[in-house]
């Protein structure tokens, strides 16, 4: 899937499923509340901080789409976490 085709709703839905399944539901309620309120920037911060805190590794395409999203402003917490996750330290080459 091309990152231009991944919407903010797609990204947040992905993070919600990741947190609900692999993260044992931790932070999924907070993320859902932010999404329901249309707080997409807060939703990305919650999602990425929760993934980072739990050692979850989101799909690279989703991370790239997150960085390309207008809801992920350069320098914000979500931007910093997503960039860190894409760093080779977070995703070592096989």
C-alpha positions, 0 to 999 in steps of 0.5 A: 500500500502506498503511504499516500493512500493511508489516511489518518483514520487508517493509521489510528485504526491500525494503532488501535488494533495493535495496542488491543491485540499485541499490547493487551489493550493498554492505552487502547481506551485512551486512543479510542477516546482521542479518535472519537473526539477528533483529536488526531494529533493527540491520538498519534502521540498516545498511539506511538508513546504506547507502542514505544513504552510496550516495545511494540513495532508498528509497520514501517509503512504506517510509521511513514504514513504517520510522518507524512500526515498533517496531524504529525507536525515536525518536532512534535512527540509523535514525530520524534517517536516515529522517527526513532522507531524508523531508526535502524536501532529500532528496526535492525536489518535482518 
